[in-house]
């Protein structure tokens, strides 16, 4: 899965991670190497999106090109690992 496909599917409400076919570690967004074992084989893992908000901020002064989007929130979510994941 490419980063572009990941973003398009996330924008459509479908949260997809990737699972290393060697060690089973989950990663999001897509990447080339598994950070845990450096393997390059991945399979899709559908995520439920359930989790806990770890932090958030409200952007009121946007970067160039996004002035019309303010205010908007950026949220860091600790996903519940394994919940709703395919093959979990
Ligand atoms: Zn791995």
PDB file of the backbone (N, CA, C, O) and the ligand in Angstrom, with CONECT records:
HET     ZN  A 101       1
ATOM      1  N   UNK A   1       0.847  -1.177   0.000  1.00  0.00           N
ATOM      2  CA  UNK A   1       0.000   0.000   0.000  1.00  0.00           C
ATOM      3  C   UNK A   1       0.896   1.244   0.000  1.00  0.00           C
ATOM      4  O   UNK A   1       1.860   1.324   0.761  1.00  0.00           O
ATOM      5  N   UNK A   2       0.573   2.187  -0.841  1.00  0.00           N
ATOM      6  CA  UNK A   2       1.337   3.434  -0.888  1.00  0.00           C
ATOM      7  C   UNK A   2       0.780   4.429   0.131  1.00  0.00           C
ATOM      8  O   UNK A   2      -0.334   4.265   0.628  1.00  0.00           O
ATOM      9  N   UNK A   3       1.561   5.453   0.431  1.00  0.00           N
ATOM     10  CA  UNK A   3       1.083   6.495   1.347  1.00  0.00           C
ATOM     11  C   UNK A   3      -0.133   7.198   0.760  1.00  0.00           C
ATOM     12  O   UNK A   3      -1.060   7.557   1.485  1.00  0.00           O
ATOM     13  N   UNK A   4      -0.126   7.395  -0.561  1.00  0.00           N
ATOM     14  CA  UNK A   4      -1.263   8.056  -1.214  1.00  0.00           C
ATOM     15  C   UNK A   4      -2.539   7.230  -1.041  1.00  0.00           C
ATOM     16  O   UNK A   4      -3.592   7.773  -0.706  1.00  0.00           O
ATOM     17  N   UNK A   5      -2.444   5.919  -1.269  1.00  0.00           N
ATOM     18  CA  UNK A   5      -3.617   5.054  -1.103  1.00  0.00           C
ATOM     19  C   UNK A   5      -4.076   5.061   0.352  1.00  0.00           C
ATOM     20  O   UNK A   5      -5.275   5.090   0.627  1.00  0.00           O
ATOM     21  N   UNK A   6      -3.115   5.036   1.288  1.00  0.00           N
ATOM     22  CA  UNK A   6      -3.454   5.090   2.704  1.00  0.00           C
ATOM     23  C   UNK A   6      -4.271   6.341   3.013  1.00  0.00           C
ATOM     24  O   UNK A   6      -5.302   6.268   3.681  1.00  0.00           O
ATOM     25  N   UNK A   7      -3.796   7.510   2.513  1.00  0.00           N
ATOM     26  CA  UNK A   7      -4.486   8.772   2.790  1.00  0.00           C
ATOM     27  C   UNK A   7      -5.860   8.822   2.126  1.00  0.00           C
ATOM     28  O   UNK A   7      -6.814   9.329   2.715  1.00  0.00           O
ATOM     29  N   UNK A   8      -5.967   8.302   0.909  1.00  0.00           N
ATOM     30  CA  UNK A   8      -7.258   8.298   0.214  1.00  0.00           C
ATOM     31  C   UNK A   8      -8.269   7.428   0.953  1.00  0.00           C
ATOM     32  O   UNK A   8      -9.425   7.815   1.123  1.00  0.00           O
ATOM     33  N   UNK A   9      -7.825   6.253   1.391  1.00  0.00           N
ATOM     34  CA  UNK A   9      -8.734   5.350   2.110  1.00  0.00           C
ATOM     35  C   UNK A   9      -9.082   5.912   3.479  1.00  0.00           C
ATOM     36  O   UNK A   9     -10.218   5.768   3.930  1.00  0.00           O
ATOM     37  N   UNK A  10      -8.126   6.549   4.151  1.00  0.00           N
ATOM     38  CA  UNK A  10      -8.409   7.168   5.456  1.00  0.00           C
ATOM     39  C   UNK A  10      -9.418   8.302   5.283  1.00  0.00           C
ATOM     40  O   UNK A  10     -10.315   8.478   6.107  1.00  0.00           O
ATOM     41  N   UNK A  11      -9.260   9.069   4.200  1.00  0.00           N
ATOM     42  CA  UNK A  11     -10.193  10.151   3.922  1.00  0.00           C
ATOM     43  C   UNK A  11     -11.600   9.651   3.669  1.00  0.00           C
ATOM     44  O   UNK A  11     -12.574  10.369   3.897  1.00  0.00           O
ATOM     45  N   UNK A  12     -11.705   8.420   3.199  1.00  0.00           N
ATOM     46  CA  UNK A  12     -13.007   7.804   2.939  1.00  0.00           C
ATOM     47  C   UNK A  12     -13.538   7.082   4.178  1.00  0.00           C
ATOM     48  O   UNK A  12     -14.588   6.442   4.121  1.00  0.00           O
ATOM     49  N   UNK A  13     -12.805   7.184   5.311  1.00  0.00           N
ATOM     50  CA  UNK A  13     -13.276   6.593   6.559  1.00  0.00           C
ATOM     51  C   UNK A  13     -12.802   5.166   6.793  1.00  0.00           C
ATOM     52  O   UNK A  13     -13.305   4.486   7.687  1.00  0.00           O
ATOM     53  N   UNK A  14     -11.827   4.701   5.989  1.00  0.00           N
ATOM     54  CA  UNK A  14     -11.326   3.327   6.140  1.00  0.00           C
ATOM     55  C   UNK A  14      -9.898   3.397   6.663  1.00  0.00           C
ATOM     56  O   UNK A  14      -8.992   3.793   5.930  1.00  0.00           O
ATOM     57  N   UNK A  15      -9.686   3.019   7.918  1.00  0.00           N
ATOM     58  CA  UNK A  15      -8.360   3.097   8.530  1.00  0.00           C
ATOM     59  C   UNK A  15      -7.643   1.760   8.354  1.00  0.00           C
ATOM     60  O   UNK A  15      -8.035   0.743   8.927  1.00  0.00           O
ATOM     61  N   UNK A  16      -6.584   1.789   7.546  1.00  0.00           N
ATOM     62  CA  UNK A  16      -5.838   0.573   7.231  1.00  0.00           C
ATOM     63  C   UNK A  16      -4.401   0.731   7.698  1.00  0.00           C
ATOM     64  O   UNK A  16      -3.745   1.716   7.358  1.00  0.00           O
ATOM     65  N   UNK A  17      -3.909  -0.215   8.463  1.00  0.00           N
ATOM     66  CA  UNK A  17      -2.506  -0.268   8.821  1.00  0.00           C
ATOM     67  C   UNK A  17      -1.856  -1.382   8.027  1.00  0.00           C
ATOM     68  O   UNK A  17      -2.484  -1.981   7.153  1.00  0.00           O
ATOM     69  N   UNK A  18      -0.619  -1.656   8.325  1.00  0.00           N
ATOM     70  CA  UNK A  18       0.057  -2.785   7.707  1.00  0.00           C
ATOM     71  C   UNK A  18       0.670  -3.633   8.815  1.00  0.00           C
ATOM     72  O   UNK A  18       1.100  -3.128   9.853  1.00  0.00           O
ATOM     73  N   UNK A  19       0.695  -4.960   8.554  1.00  0.00           N
ATOM     74  CA  UNK A  19       1.228  -5.893   9.533  1.00  0.00           C
ATOM     75  C   UNK A  19       2.413  -6.626   8.904  1.00  0.00           C
ATOM     76  O   UNK A  19       2.305  -7.157   7.798  1.00  0.00           O
ATOM     77  N   UNK A  20       3.541  -6.652   9.609  1.00  0.00           N
ATOM     78  CA  UNK A  20       4.734  -7.346   9.130  1.00  0.00           C
ATOM     79  C   UNK A  20       4.436  -8.842   9.046  1.00  0.00           C
ATOM     80  O   UNK A  20       3.936  -9.444   9.996  1.00  0.00           O
ATOM     81  N   UNK A  21       4.756  -9.434   7.883  1.00  0.00           N
ATOM     82  CA  UNK A  21       4.477 -10.859   7.699  1.00  0.00           C
ATOM     83  C   UNK A  21       5.499 -11.740   8.415  1.00  0.00           C
ATOM     84  O   UNK A  21       5.327 -12.957   8.485  1.00  0.00           O
ATOM     85  N   UNK A  22       6.569 -11.129   8.951  1.00  0.00           N
ATOM     86  CA  UNK A  22       7.572 -11.910   9.671  1.00  0.00           C
ATOM     87  C   UNK A  22       7.342 -11.897  11.180  1.00  0.00           C
ATOM     88  O   UNK A  22       7.308 -12.950  11.816  1.00  0.00           O
ATOM     89  N   UNK A  23       7.182 -10.682  11.759  1.00  0.00           N
ATOM     90  CA  UNK A  23       7.078 -10.591  13.229  1.00  0.00           C
ATOM     91  C   UNK A  23       5.691 -10.167  13.713  1.00  0.00           C
ATOM     92  O   UNK A  23       5.413 -10.231  14.910  1.00  0.00           O
ATOM     93  N   UNK A  24       4.811  -9.731  12.790  1.00  0.00           N
ATOM     94  CA  UNK A  24       3.449  -9.374  13.179  1.00  0.00           C
ATOM     95  C   UNK A  24       3.283  -7.963  13.708  1.00  0.00           C
ATOM     96  O   UNK A  24       2.184  -7.587  14.116  1.00  0.00           O
ATOM     97  N   UNK A  25       4.352  -7.167  13.712  1.00  0.00           N
ATOM     98  CA  UNK A  25       4.260  -5.800  14.219  1.00  0.00           C
ATOM     99  C   UNK A  25       3.341  -4.973  13.320  1.00  0.00           C
ATOM    100  O   UNK A  25       3.339  -5.156  12.102  1.00  0.00           O
ATOM    101  N   UNK A  26       2.569  -4.075  13.906  1.00  0.00           N
ATOM    102  CA  UNK A  26       1.684  -3.191  13.151  1.00  0.00           C
ATOM    103  C   UNK A  26       2.372  -1.858  12.914  1.00  0.00           C
ATOM    104  O   UNK A  26       3.125  -1.379  13.762  1.00  0.00           O
ATOM    105  N   UNK A  27       2.109  -1.253  11.745  1.00  0.00           N
ATOM    106  CA  UNK A  27       2.655   0.065  11.432  1.00  0.00           C
ATOM    107  C   UNK A  27       1.596   0.878  10.720  1.00  0.00           C
ATOM    108  O   UNK A  27       0.783   0.348   9.962  1.00  0.00           O
ATOM    109  N   UNK A  28       1.621   2.163  10.975  1.00  0.00           N
ATOM    110  CA  UNK A  28       0.739   3.102  10.310  1.00  0.00           C
ATOM    111  C   UNK A  28       1.405   4.465  10.380  1.00  0.00           C
ATOM    112  O   UNK A  28       1.786   4.865  11.480  1.00  0.00           O
ATOM    113  N   UNK A  29       1.571   5.193   9.321  1.00  0.00           N
ATOM    114  CA  UNK A  29       1.202   4.881   7.948  1.00  0.00           C
ATOM    115  C   UNK A  29       2.181   3.890   7.320  1.00  0.00           C
ATOM    116  O   UNK A  29       3.148   3.482   7.963  1.00  0.00           O
ATOM    117  N   UNK A  30       1.935   3.503   6.067  1.00  0.00           N
ATOM    118  CA  UNK A  30       2.793   2.507   5.406  1.00  0.00           C
ATOM    119  C   UNK A  30       4.259   2.936   5.376  1.00  0.00           C
ATOM    120  O   UNK A  30       4.571   4.124   5.295  1.00  0.00           O
ATOM    121  N   UNK A  31       5.129   1.970   5.442  1.00  0.00           N
ATOM    122  CA  UNK A  31       6.568   2.221   5.368  1.00  0.00           C
ATOM    123  C   UNK A  31       7.244   1.064   4.661  1.00  0.00           C
ATOM    124  O   UNK A  31       6.635   0.023   4.416  1.00  0.00           O
ATOM    125  N   UNK A  32       8.510   1.262   4.336  1.00  0.00           N
ATOM    126  CA  UNK A  32       9.237   0.259   3.557  1.00  0.00           C
ATOM    127  C   UNK A  32       9.719  -0.904   4.427  1.00  0.00           C
ATOM    128  O   UNK A  32       9.497  -2.070   4.104  1.00  0.00           O
ATOM    129  N   UNK A  33      10.383  -0.564   5.539  1.00  0.00           N
ATOM    130  CA  UNK A  33      10.978  -1.585   6.399  1.00  0.00           C
ATOM    131  C   UNK A  33      10.227  -1.684   7.715  1.00  0.00           C
ATOM    132  O   UNK A  33       9.775  -0.674   8.254  1.00  0.00           O
ATOM    133  N   UNK A  34      10.092  -2.898   8.233  1.00  0.00           N
ATOM    134  CA  UNK A  34       9.523  -3.083   9.562  1.00  0.00           C
ATOM    135  C   UNK A  34      10.511  -2.522  10.585  1.00  0.00           C
ATOM    136  O   UNK A  34      11.671  -2.932  10.594  1.00  0.00           O
ATOM    137  N   UNK A  35      10.079  -1.589  11.453  1.00  0.00           N
ATOM    138  CA  UNK A  35      11.005  -1.025  12.432  1.00  0.00           C
ATOM    139  C   UNK A  35      11.442  -2.042  13.480  1.00  0.00           C
ATOM    140  O   UNK A  35      12.465  -1.845  14.136  1.00  0.00           O
ATOM    141  N   UNK A  36      10.691  -3.119  13.649  1.00  0.00           N
ATOM    142  CA  UNK A  36      11.031  -4.112  14.665  1.00  0.00           C
ATOM    143  C   UNK A  36      12.044  -5.140  14.165  1.00  0.00           C
ATOM    144  O   UNK A  36      12.964  -5.504  14.897  1.00  0.00           O
ATOM    145  N   UNK A  37      11.883  -5.623  12.899  1.00  0.00           N
ATOM    146  CA  UNK A  37      12.754  -6.713  12.426  1.00  0.00           C
ATOM    147  C   UNK A  37      13.398  -6.425  11.066  1.00  0.00           C
ATOM    148  O   UNK A  37      14.164  -7.249  10.565  1.00  0.00           O
ATOM    149  N   UNK A  38      13.100  -5.272  10.465  1.00  0.00           N
ATOM    150  CA  UNK A  38      13.683  -4.837   9.184  1.00  0.00           C
ATOM    151  C   UNK A  38      13.247  -5.688   7.996  1.00  0.00           C
ATOM    152  O   UNK A  38      13.881  -5.641   6.942  1.00  0.00           O
ATOM    153  N   UNK A  39      12.182  -6.458   8.148  1.00  0.00           N
ATOM    154  CA  UNK A  39      11.619  -7.234   7.041  1.00  0.00           C
ATOM    155  C   UNK A  39      10.869  -6.288   6.112  1.00  0.00           C
ATOM    156  O   UNK A  39      10.408  -5.230   6.539  1.00  0.00           O
ATOM    157  N   UNK A  40      10.745  -6.672   4.833  1.00  0.00           N
ATOM    158  CA  UNK A  40      10.074  -5.813   3.855  1.00  0.00           C
ATOM    159  C   UNK A  40       8.715  -6.347   3.434  1.00  0.00           C
ATOM    160  O   UNK A  40       8.107  -5.792   2.519  1.00  0.00           O
ATOM    161  N   UNK A  41       8.219  -7.397   4.061  1.00  0.00           N
ATOM    162  CA  UNK A  41       6.946  -7.979   3.658  1.00  0.00           C
ATOM    163  C   UNK A  41       5.811  -7.503   4.553  1.00  0.00           C
ATOM    164  O   UNK A  41       5.902  -7.589   5.778  1.00  0.00           O
ATOM    165  N   UNK A  42       4.735  -6.997   3.937  1.00  0.00           N
ATOM    166  CA  UNK A  42       3.615  -6.464   4.699  1.00  0.00           C
ATOM    167  C   UNK A  42       2.298  -7.021   4.183  1.00  0.00           C
ATOM    168  O   UNK A  42       2.197  -7.405   3.017  1.00  0.00           O
ATOM    169  N   UNK A  43       1.304  -7.067   5.032  1.00  0.00           N
ATOM    170  CA  UNK A  43      -0.062  -7.356   4.634  1.00  0.00           C
ATOM    171  C   UNK A  43      -0.959  -6.296   5.267  1.00  0.00           C
ATOM    172  O   UNK A  43      -0.625  -5.736   6.311  1.00  0.00           O
ATOM    173  N   UNK A  44      -2.090  -6.025   4.635  1.00  0.00           N
ATOM    174  CA  UNK A  44      -3.002  -5.018   5.162  1.00  0.00           C
ATOM    175  C   UNK A  44      -3.628  -5.489   6.465  1.00  0.00           C
ATOM    176  O   UNK A  44      -3.898  -6.676   6.646  1.00  0.00           O
ATOM    177  N   UNK A  45      -3.853  -4.553   7.358  1.00  0.00           N
ATOM    178  CA  UNK A  45      -4.537  -4.834   8.625  1.00  0.00           C
ATOM    179  C   UNK A  45      -5.605  -3.766   8.829  1.00  0.00           C
ATOM    180  O   UNK A  45      -5.287  -2.603   9.078  1.00  0.00           O
ATOM    181  N   UNK A  46      -6.849  -4.155   8.724  1.00  0.00           N
ATOM    182  CA  UNK A  46      -7.954  -3.206   8.911  1.00  0.00           C
ATOM    183  C   UNK A  46      -8.066  -2.865  10.392  1.00  0.00           C
ATOM    184  O   UNK A  46      -8.127  -3.757  11.238  1.00  0.00           O
ATOM    185  N   UNK A  47      -8.094  -1.551  10.705  1.00  0.00           N
ATOM    186  CA  UNK A  47      -8.147  -1.087  12.088  1.00  0.00           C
ATOM    187  C   UNK A  47      -9.520  -0.506  12.380  1.00  0.00           C
ATOM    188  O   UNK A  47     -10.141   0.107  11.512  1.00  0.00           O
ATOM    189  N   UNK A  48      -9.986  -0.700  13.589  1.00  0.00           N
ATOM    190  CA  UNK A  48     -11.317  -0.217  13.952  1.00  0.00           C
ATOM    191  C   UNK A  48     -11.342   1.293  14.151  1.00  0.00           C
ATOM    192  O   UNK A  48     -12.386   1.928  13.999  1.00  0.00           O
ATOM    193  N   UNK A  49     -10.188   1.866  14.493  1.00  0.00           N
ATOM    194  CA  UNK A  49     -10.134   3.292  14.800  1.00  0.00           C
ATOM    195  C   UNK A  49     -10.450   3.570  16.258  1.00  0.00           C
ATOM    196  O   UNK A  49     -10.419   4.725  16.684  1.00  0.00           O
ATOM    197  N   UNK A  50     -10.753   2.534  17.032  1.00  0.00           N
ATOM    198  CA  UNK A  50     -11.043   2.727  18.455  1.00  0.00           C
ATOM    199  C   UNK A  50      -9.737   2.953  19.211  1.00  0.00           C
ATOM    200  O   UNK A  50      -8.722   2.318  18.925  1.00  0.00           O
ATOM    201  N   UNK A  51      -9.780   3.852  20.164  1.00  0.00           N
ATOM    202  CA  UNK A  51      -8.592   4.130  20.935  1.00  0.00           C
ATOM    203  C   UNK A  51      -8.816   5.265  21.910  1.00  0.00           C
ATOM    204  O   UNK A  51      -9.948   5.642  22.212  1.00  0.00           O
ATOM    205  N   UNK A  52      -7.714   5.796  22.392  1.00  0.00           N
ATOM    206  CA  UNK A  52      -7.751   6.871  23.381  1.00  0.00           C
ATOM    207  C   UNK A  52      -7.004   8.080  22.843  1.00  0.00           C
ATOM    208  O   UNK A  52      -5.912   7.953  22.289  1.00  0.00           O
ATOM    209  N   UNK A  53      -7.604   9.257  23.012  1.00  0.00           N
ATOM    210  CA  UNK A  53      -6.929  10.482  22.595  1.00  0.00           C
ATOM    211  C   UNK A  53      -5.770  10.727  23.546  1.00  0.00           C
ATOM    212  O   UNK A  53      -5.964  10.890  24.751  1.00  0.00           O
ATOM    213  N   UNK A  54      -4.557  10.753  22.991  1.00  0.00           N
ATOM    214  CA  UNK A  54      -3.365  10.977  23.799  1.00  0.00           C
ATOM    215  C   UNK A  54      -3.059  12.463  23.924  1.00  0.00           C
ATOM    216  O   UNK A  54      -2.571  12.923  24.956  1.00  0.00           O
ATOM    217  N   UNK A  55      -3.350  13.206  22.863  1.00  0.00           N
ATOM    218  CA  UNK A  55      -3.082  14.638  22.878  1.00  0.00           C
ATOM    219  C   UNK A  55      -3.807  15.283  21.697  1.00  0.00           C
ATOM    220  O   UNK A  55      -4.156  14.606  20.730  1.00  0.00           O
ATOM    221  N   UNK A  56      -4.026  16.570  21.780  1.00  0.00           N
ATOM    222  CA  UNK A  56      -4.609  17.297  20.660  1.00  0.00           C
ATOM    223  C   UNK A  56      -4.223  18.756  20.731  1.00  0.00           C
ATOM    224  O   UNK A  56      -3.822  19.262  21.779  1.00  0.00           O
ATOM    225  N   UNK A  57      -4.351  19.412  19.615  1.00  0.00           N
ATOM    226  CA  UNK A  57      -4.142  20.856  19.570  1.00  0.00           C
ATOM    227  C   UNK A  57      -5.088  21.434  18.523  1.00  0.00           C
ATOM    228  O   UNK A  57      -5.445  20.759  17.557  1.00  0.00           O
ATOM    229  N   UNK A  58      -5.485  22.673  18.720  1.00  0.00           N
ATOM    230  CA  UNK A  58      -6.338  23.361  17.757  1.00  0.00           C
ATOM    231  C   UNK A  58      -5.477  24.371  17.005  1.00  0.00           C
ATOM    232  O   UNK A  58      -4.852  25.248  17.601  1.00  0.00           O
ATOM    233  N   UNK A  59      -5.460  24.226  15.690  1.00  0.00           N
ATOM    234  CA  UNK A  59      -4.673  25.118  14.836  1.00  0.00           C
ATOM    235  C   UNK A  59      -5.532  26.325  14.469  1.00  0.00           C
ATOM    236  O   UNK A  59      -6.588  26.177  13.853  1.00  0.00           O
ATOM    237  N   UNK A  60      -5.079  27.519  14.848  1.00  0.00           N
ATOM    238  CA  UNK A  60      -5.815  28.742  14.529  1.00  0.00           C
ATOM    239  C   UNK A  60      -5.054  29.606  13.523  1.00  0.00           C
ATOM    240  O   UNK A  60      -5.644  30.461  12.862  1.00  0.00           O
ATOM    241  N   UNK A  61      -3.747  29.379  13.409  1.00  0.00           N
ATOM    242  CA  UNK A  61      -2.936  30.056  12.401  1.00  0.00           C
ATOM    243  C   UNK A  61      -2.363  28.946  11.521  1.00  0.00           C
ATOM    244  O   UNK A  61      -1.441  28.235  11.922  1.00  0.00           O
ATOM    245  N   UNK A  62      -2.916  28.810  10.330  1.00  0.00           N
ATOM    246  CA  UNK A  62      -2.575  27.679   9.471  1.00  0.00           C
ATOM    247  C   UNK A  62      -1.332  27.952   8.634  1.00  0.00           C
ATOM    248  O   UNK A  62      -0.983  29.105   8.379  1.00  0.00           O
ATOM    249  N   UNK A  63      -0.669  26.878   8.208  1.00  0.00           N
ATOM    250  CA  UNK A  63       0.431  27.051   7.268  1.00  0.00           C
ATOM    251  C   UNK A  63      -0.099  27.532   5.916  1.00  0.00           C
ATOM    252  O   UNK A  63      -1.293  27.424   5.635  1.00  0.00           O
ATOM    253  N   UNK A  64       0.775  28.050   5.105  1.00  0.00           N
ATOM    254  CA  UNK A  64       0.403  28.595   3.797  1.00  0.00           C
ATOM    255  C   UNK A  64      -0.415  27.564   3.010  1.00  0.00           C
ATOM    256  O   UNK A  64      -0.075  26.383   2.947  1.00  0.00           O
ATOM    257  N   UNK A  65      -1.482  28.047   2.428  1.00  0.00           N
ATOM    258  CA  UNK A  65      -2.317  27.175   1.606  1.00  0.00           C
ATOM    259  C   UNK A  65      -3.477  26.550   2.352  1.00  0.00           C
ATOM    260  O   UNK A  65      -4.342  25.923   1.741  1.00  0.00           O
ATOM    261  N   UNK A  66      -3.507  26.715   3.684  1.00  0.00           N
ATOM    262  CA  UNK A  66      -4.573  26.111   4.484  1.00  0.00           C
ATOM    263  C   UNK A  66      -5.324  27.150   5.320  1.00  0.00           C
ATOM    264  O   UNK A  66      -6.023  26.797   6.270  1.00  0.00           O
ATOM    265  N   UNK A  67      -5.180  28.424   4.966  1.00  0.00           N
ATOM    266  CA  UNK A  67      -5.797  29.502   5.751  1.00  0.00           C
ATOM    267  C   UNK A  67      -7.312  29.334   5.832  1.00  0.00           C
ATOM    268  O   UNK A  67      -7.918  29.693   6.841  1.00  0.00           O
ATOM    269  N   UNK A  68      -7.920  28.800   4.796  1.00  0.00           N
ATOM    270  CA  UNK A  68      -9.366  28.616   4.791  1.00  0.00           C
ATOM    271  C   UNK A  68      -9.840  27.462   5.642  1.00  0.00           C
ATOM    272  O   UNK A  68     -11.042  27.292   5.844  1.00  0.00           O
ATOM    273  N   UNK A  69      -8.919  26.671   6.140  1.00  0.00           N
ATOM    274  CA  UNK A  69      -9.296  25.482   6.921  1.00  0.00           C
ATOM    275  C   UNK A  69      -9.402  25.762   8.422  1.00  0.00           C
ATOM    276  O   UNK A  69     -10.008  24.970   9.144  1.00  0.00           O
ATOM    277  N   UNK A  70      -8.832  26.861   8.908  1.00  0.00           N
ATOM    278  CA  UNK A  70      -8.801  27.125  10.349  1.00  0.00           C
ATOM    279  C   UNK A  70     -10.178  27.530  10.867  1.00  0.00           C
ATOM    280  O   UNK A  70     -10.969  28.086  10.106  1.00  0.00           O
ATOM    281  N   UNK A  71     -10.487  27.273  12.124  1.00  0.00           N
ATOM    282  CA  UNK A  71      -9.682  26.450  13.023  1.00  0.00           C
ATOM    283  C   UNK A  71      -9.919  24.972  12.735  1.00  0.00           C
ATOM    284  O   UNK A  71     -11.008  24.576  12.319  1.00  0.00           O
ATOM    285  N   UNK A  72      -8.874  24.153  12.963  1.00  0.00           N
ATOM    286  CA  UNK A  72      -9.014  22.696  12.852  1.00  0.00           C
ATOM    287  C   UNK A  72      -8.152  22.039  13.928  1.00  0.00           C
ATOM    288  O   UNK A  72      -7.201  22.637  14.430  1.00  0.00           O
ATOM    289  N   UNK A  73      -8.496  20.820  14.266  1.00  0.00           N
ATOM    290  CA  UNK A  73      -7.794  20.105  15.330  1.00  0.00           C
ATOM    291  C   UNK A  73      -6.884  19.034  14.746  1.00  0.00           C
ATOM    292  O   UNK A  73      -7.211  18.400  13.743  1.00  0.00           O
ATOM    293  N   UNK A  74      -5.752  18.846  15.383  1.00  0.00           N
ATOM    294  CA  UNK A  74      -4.862  17.720  15.097  1.00  0.00           C
ATOM    295  C   UNK A  74      -4.855  16.870  16.362  1.00  0.00           C
ATOM    296  O   UNK A  74      -4.597  17.366  17.459  1.00  0.00           O
ATOM    297  N   UNK A  75      -5.141  15.591  16.193  1.00  0.00           N
ATOM    298  CA  UNK A  75      -5.315  14.702  17.335  1.00  0.00           C
ATOM    299  C   UNK A  75      -4.374  13.509  17.216  1.00  0.00           C
ATOM    300  O   UNK A  75      -4.272  12.892  16.155  1.00  0.00           O
ATOM    301  N   UNK A  76      -3.687  13.187  18.312  1.00  0.00           N
ATOM    302  CA  UNK A  76      -2.871  11.970  18.378  1.00  0.00           C
ATOM    303  C   UNK A  76      -3.681  10.927  19.141  1.00  0.00           C
ATOM    304  O   UNK A  76      -4.078  11.160  20.282  1.00  0.00           O
ATOM    305  N   UNK A  77      -3.925   9.780  18.515  1.00  0.00           N
ATOM    306  CA  UNK A  77      -4.743   8.732  19.117  1.00  0.00           C
ATOM    307  C   UNK A  77      -3.903   7.478  19.340  1.00  0.00           C
ATOM    308  O   UNK A  77      -3.239   6.998  18.422  1.00  0.00           O
ATOM    309  N   UNK A  78      -3.935   6.959  20.543  1.00  0.00           N
ATOM    310  CA  UNK A  78      -3.323   5.671  20.840  1.00  0.00           C
ATOM    311  C   UNK A  78      -4.353   4.606  20.485  1.00  0.00           C
ATOM    312  O   UNK A  78      -5.289   4.357  21.245  1.00  0.00           O
ATOM    313  N   UNK A  79      -4.173   3.984  19.332  1.00  0.00           N
ATOM    314  CA  UNK A  79      -5.150   2.992  18.874  1.00  0.00           C
ATOM    315  C   UNK A  79      -5.095   1.756  19.754  1.00  0.00           C
ATOM    316  O   UNK A  79      -4.041   1.359  20.250  1.00  0.00           O
ATOM    317  N   UNK A  80      -6.265   1.165  19.929  1.00  0.00           N
ATOM    318  CA  UNK A  80      -6.327  -0.070  20.690  1.00  0.00           C
ATOM    319  C   UNK A  80      -5.787  -1.167  19.781  1.00  0.00           C
ATOM    320  O   UNK A  80      -6.459  -1.584  18.838  1.00  0.00           O
ATOM    321  N   UNK A  81      -4.591  -1.627  20.061  1.00  0.00           N
ATOM    322  CA  UNK A  81      -3.912  -2.594  19.209  1.00  0.00           C
ATOM    323  C   UNK A  81      -4.675  -3.913  19.171  1.00  0.00           C
ATOM    324  O   UNK A  81      -5.045  -4.484  20.197  1.00  0.00           O
ATOM    325  N   UNK A  82      -4.888  -4.359  17.964  1.00  0.00           N
ATOM    326  CA  UNK A  82      -5.550  -5.647  17.792  1.00  0.00           C
ATOM    327  C   UNK A  82      -7.045  -5.526  17.652  1.00  0.00           C
ATOM    328  O   UNK A  82      -7.671  -6.429  17.098  1.00  0.00           O
ATOM    329  N   UNK A  83      -7.650  -4.450  18.128  1.00  0.00           N
ATOM    330  CA  UNK A  83      -9.085  -4.302  18.043  1.00  0.00           C
ATOM    331  C   UNK A  83      -9.505  -4.068  16.613  1.00  0.00           C
ATOM    332  O   UNK A  83      -9.140  -3.062  16.004  1.00  0.00           O
ATOM    333  N   UNK A  84     -10.255  -4.975  16.091  1.00  0.00           N
ATOM    334  CA  UNK A  84     -10.773  -4.819  14.749  1.00  0.00           C
ATOM    335  C   UNK A  84      -9.757  -5.097  13.664  1.00  0.00           C
ATOM    336  O   UNK A  84     -10.053  -4.899  12.486  1.00  0.00           O
ATOM    337  N   UNK A  85      -8.571  -5.546  14.023  1.00  0.00           N
ATOM    338  CA  UNK A  85      -7.548  -5.820  13.018  1.00  0.00           C
ATOM    339  C   UNK A  85      -7.838  -7.153  12.342  1.00  0.00           C
ATOM    340  O   UNK A  85      -8.248  -8.117  12.989  1.00  0.00           O
ATOM    341  N   UNK A  86      -7.620  -7.192  11.040  1.00  0.00           N
ATOM    342  CA  UNK A  86      -7.796  -8.453  10.333  1.00  0.00           C
ATOM    343  C   UNK A  86      -6.753  -9.446  10.826  1.00  0.00           C
ATOM    344  O   UNK A  86      -5.585  -9.094  10.994  1.00  0.00           O
ATOM    345  N   UNK A  87      -7.159 -10.647  11.051  1.00  0.00           N
ATOM    346  CA  UNK A  87      -6.233 -11.685  11.487  1.00  0.00           C
ATOM    347  C   UNK A  87      -5.844 -11.591  12.942  1.00  0.00           C
ATOM    348  O   UNK A  87      -4.999 -12.366  13.389  1.00  0.00           O
ATOM    349  N   UNK A  88      -6.421 -10.677  13.705  1.00  0.00           N
ATOM    350  CA  UNK A  88      -6.043 -10.531  15.118  1.00  0.00           C
ATOM    351  C   UNK A  88      -6.886 -11.449  15.983  1.00  0.00           C
ATOM    352  O   UNK A  88      -6.719 -11.473  17.203  1.00  0.00           O
TER     353      UNK A  88
HETATM  354 ZN    ZN A 101       8.725  -7.245  11.496  1.00  0.00          ZN
END
